[in-house]
């Protein structure tokens, strides 16, 4: 087929379907206008529901918009005379190809929606996800960001978050503080319990209406391990943990309660072991000479390089 024949074919088709094309264009413009009005009403209706998160609302609105535009495109195509069956099959093939190509992205997206809807944690809560723990900075459609206690940001894909075990330490607002202390076997058990209890009760951030327990946890080779359990607000957990460790250690020293060290059995050997020794002294430090370049020197270097390049280009053009 020549270009003239193709152009003539297009003209004939336009002449035959001129009215249908005009109606299709009007339908397209009206359809876009109607979709915008519908999307405004749908967004307003979603925003009234305070239980729905913004991420969920934006996702559902995007899906509805895409579906409406696809329907509008199919209607316009039918009006022009394009067969819908072939178009639908093409769309399904393209959709399948795209879904296979971005299956990890889709997995993160849908898992993000599940996390937002089920709400296992919220922004600002301290959680543990698998081996990582920290304060939740943000929950996006693709990732969840944690801020660790040493001020590091950990970005975890939502598909990983959905698979891992999630421990939320701040959901109830109250946490149990568990502390363990090792003391010598010769220590007075009653005295140890009394010292730990006095330290815990001395701080007003500890709940006195909830049970405080101090018990022997286990017997080690050279020490007895005591465990104390008390309750505090989630926001005070770390401050109290470090404070009580320091205070109880000081109180143990005041009350002559010893914390034993690891005990090792040492044997003396009669044979003397002679190790080879190199008696050479360490080398004297010699400072490395480093060239200090001014800003002007640096600029000159760049200018020289550009001049060389320009000369090379000129020589090539001449040849």
C-alpha positions in Angstrom: 0.0 0.0 0.0 1.4 3.4 -1.0 1.2 6.5 1.1 -1.4 8.1 -1.1 -3.6 5.0 -0.9 -3.3 5.0 2.9 -4.1 8.7 3.1 -7.1 8.2 0.9 -8.3 5.4 3.1 -8.1 7.7 6.2 -10.0 10.4 4.4 -12.8 8.0 3.4 -13.0 6.7 7.0 -13.2 10.2 8.4 -15.9 11.2 5.9 -18.0 8.1 6.7 -17.6 8.4 10.5 -17.5 12.2 10.8 -20.7 12.4 12.9 -19.6 9.5 15.1 -16.2 11.1 15.7 -17.8 14.4 16.7 -20.3 12.6 19.1 -17.4 10.6 20.5 -15.3 13.8 21.2 -18.3 15.4 22.9 -18.9 12.2 25.0 -15.1 12.2 25.9 -15.2 15.8 27.1 -18.5 15.3 29.0 -17.2 12.0 30.4 -14.0 13.6 31.8 -16.1 16.3 33.4 -18.5 13.8 35.0 -15.6 11.7 36.3 -14.1 14.7 38.0 -17.4 15.5 39.7 -17.8 11.9 40.7 -14.3 11.8 42.1 -14.9 14.9 44.1 -18.1 13.4 45.6 -16.3 10.1 46.4 -13.3 11.8 48.0 -15.7 13.9 50.2 -17.6 10.8 51.2 -14.3 8.9 52.1 -13.0 11.9 54.1 -16.1 11.9 56.3 -15.2 8.4 57.5 -12.6 9.3 60.1 -11.6 5.6 60.6 -10.1 5.4 57.1 -6.4 6.4 56.7 -5.3 8.9 54.1 -3.2 6.3 52.3 -6.3 4.0 52.0 -8.5 6.8 50.7 -5.9 7.9 48.1 -5.4 4.3 46.9 -9.1 3.6 46.5 -9.7 6.9 44.8 -6.9 6.2 42.3 -8.3 2.7 41.5 -11.8 4.1 41.0 -10.5 6.9 38.7 -8.5 4.4 36.6 -11.6 2.1 36.2 -13.9 5.1 35.3 -11.4 6.3 32.6 -11.1 2.8 31.2 -14.9 2.5 30.9 -15.0 5.9 29.2 -12.3 4.9 26.8 -14.2 1.7 25.9 -17.5 3.7 25.3 -15.7 6.2 23.1 -13.9 3.4 21.1 -17.3 1.7 20.5 -18.8 4.9 19.2 -16.0 5.4 16.7 -16.3 1.8 15.5 -13.2 0.2 17.1 -14.1 -3.4 18.2 -14.2 -3.6 22.0 -13.4 -7.3 22.3 -10.0 -6.9 20.8 -9.3 -3.8 22.9 -10.4 -5.6 26.1 -8.1 -8.6 25.3 -5.2 -6.2 24.6 -5.8 -4.5 27.9 -5.9 -7.8 29.8 -2.6 -8.9 28.2 -0.9 -5.6 29.0 -2.3 -5.7 32.6 -1.0 -9.3 33.1 2.5 -8.3 31.7 2.6 -5.2 34.0 1.5 -7.2 37.1 4.2 -9.8 36.5 6.8 -7.2 36.0 6.0 -5.3 39.2 4.7 -8.1 41.4 7.1 -7.1 44.2 5.9 -3.5 44.0 2.2 -4.7 44.0 2.9 -6.9 47.0 4.4 -4.0 49.0 1.4 -1.8 47.9 -1.3 -4.3 49.0 0.5 -5.2 52.2 0.8 -1.5 52.9 -3.0 -1.2 52.6 -3.5 -4.2 54.9 -1.2 -2.6 57.5 -3.1 0.7 57.3 -6.5 -1.0 57.6 -5.6 -3.5 60.4 -3.4 -0.9 62.2 -0.9 -3.1 64.1 1.0 0.1 64.8 0.7 3.8 64.3 3.2 6.7 63.7 5.1 7.5 67.0 4.7 4.0 68.5 7.8 1.9 69.5 7.6 -1.5 67.8 9.8 -4.5 66.9 9.5 -5.9 63.4 11.5 -9.1 63.1 15.0 -8.3 64.3 14.6 -4.5 63.9 13.0 -2.2 66.5 12.4 1.5 66.8 9.8 4.3 66.7 7.5 4.3 63.7 8.3 7.4 61.6 6.0 6.8 58.7 3.8 4.2 57.0 3.7 4.6 53.3 2.0 2.5 50.6 5.4 0.8 49.8 7.5 1.0 53.0 7.5 1.5 56.7 10.2 3.6 58.3 11.5 3.1 61.8 13.8 5.4 63.9 16.1 3.5 66.2 17.3 4.6 69.6 20.7 5.6 68.1 19.0 7.8 65.5 19.2 5.5 62.5 16.4 5.3 59.9 15.4 1.7 58.9 13.2 1.5 55.8 11.4 -1.9 55.6 9.3 -3.0 52.6 5.7 -3.6 53.6 5.8 -7.2 52.2 8.6 -7.9 54.7 6.6 -6.2 57.5 3.5 -8.3 56.8 5.6 -11.6 57.0 7.5 -10.7 60.2 6.3 -10.9 63.8 5.2 -7.4 65.0 5.6 -6.5 68.7 4.0 -3.2 69.6 5.4 -1.9 73.0 3.3 1.3 73.1 -0.2 0.3 72.1 -1.5 0.0 75.7 0.6 3.0 76.9 2.0 0.9 79.8 5.0 -1.4 79.8 6.5 -3.9 82.2 10.1 -3.2 83.2 12.1 -6.4 83.8 15.5 -6.1 85.4 18.0 -8.8 86.2 20.8 -8.6 88.8 23.5 -11.1 89.7 24.7 -11.4 93.4 27.0 -13.7 95.3 25.7 -16.9 96.9 26.8 -15.5 100.3 24.3 -12.6 99.9 21.3 -12.2 102.2 18.2 -12.9 100.0 15.9 -10.7 102.1 18.3 -7.8 102.0 18.7 -8.0 98.2 15.0 -7.9 97.7 14.6 -5.0 100.1 17.3 -2.9 98.4 15.8 -3.5 94.9 12.2 -2.8 96.2 13.2 0.5 97.9 14.9 1.7 94.7 11.9 0.8 92.5 9.4 2.4 94.9 11.4 5.6 95.2 10.6 6.7 91.7 7.1 8.3 91.1 7.0 7.0 87.5 6.5 3.4 88.7 2.9 2.2 89.2 2.3 1.2 92.9 -1.2 -0.1 92.2 0.2 -2.7 89.9 2.1 -5.7 91.3 5.9 -5.3 91.9 7.7 -8.7 92.1 11.3 -9.6 93.0 12.3 -13.2 92.8 15.2 -15.5 92.2 15.4 -16.2 88.4 18.2 -18.8 88.2 21.3 -20.2 89.9 24.5 -19.7 88.0 27.9 -21.2 88.5 29.1 -18.3 90.6 26.1 -16.2 91.2 22.3 -16.0 91.9 20.2 -14.1 89.3 17.3 -12.0 90.7 14.6 -10.6 88.4 12.4 -7.6 89.3 9.2 -6.7 87.5 7.4 -3.4 87.7 5.1 -1.3 85.5 5.6 2.2 84.1 4.4 4.4 81.2 5.9 3.4 77.8 7.6 6.8 77.4 9.5 6.3 80.7 10.7 2.7 80.0 14.2 3.4 78.8 14.9 6.2 81.3 13.9 4.0 84.3 15.8 1.0 83.0 19.1 2.8 82.9 18.4 4.8 86.1 17.5 1.7 88.1 20.5 -0.2 87.0 22.8 2.5 88.2 20.9 3.1 91.5 20.6 -0.6 92.4 24.3 -1.1 91.7 25.2 1.8 94.1 22.8 0.5 96.8 24.4 -3.0 96.5 27.8 -1.4 97.3 26.3 0.6 100.2 24.8 -2.6 101.7 27.9 -4.8 101.1 26.1 -7.0 98.5 28.7 -8.2 96.2 28.4 -8.9 92.5 30.7 -11.7 91.7 33.0 -11.9 88.7 33.5 -14.9 86.5 35.7 -17.5 88.2 38.4 -19.3 86.4 40.7 -22.1 87.5 44.4 -21.2 86.8 47.2 -23.8 86.8 50.9 -23.1 86.8 53.2 -24.9 84.4 56.7 -25.8 85.4 58.0 -25.4 81.8 59.0 -21.9 80.9 57.9 -20.7 77.5 60.3 -18.4 75.8 58.9 -16.2 73.1 61.0 -14.6 70.4 61.4 -10.8 71.0 62.3 -8.2 68.5 64.2 -5.4 70.4 64.0 -2.9 67.6 62.4 0.3 68.6 59.3 1.7 66.8 60.1 3.8 63.8 60.2 7.6 64.2 57.1 9.3 62.9 57.7 11.2 59.6 55.0 13.5 58.5 53.7 13.0 55.0 54.2 16.0 52.7 50.9 17.0 51.3 50.6 19.6 48.6 48.3 22.4 49.5 46.4 23.6 46.5 44.7 27.0 46.5 41.4 27.6 44.8 43.2 29.5 42.0 45.5 26.6 41.4 42.6 24.3 41.1 40.9 26.6 38.6 44.1 26.8 36.5 44.2 23.0 36.3 40.7 22.9 35.0 41.5 25.6 32.4 44.6 23.8 31.2 42.6 20.6 30.8 39.9 22.3 28.8 42.6 24.0 26.6 44.2 20.6 25.9 40.8 19.2 24.9 40.0 22.1 22.6 43.4 21.8 20.9 42.8 18.0 20.4 39.4 18.7 18.8 40.9 21.4 16.5 43.7 19.0 15.4 41.0 16.3 14.6 38.9 18.7 12.6 42.0 19.7 10.5 42.8 16.1 9.7 
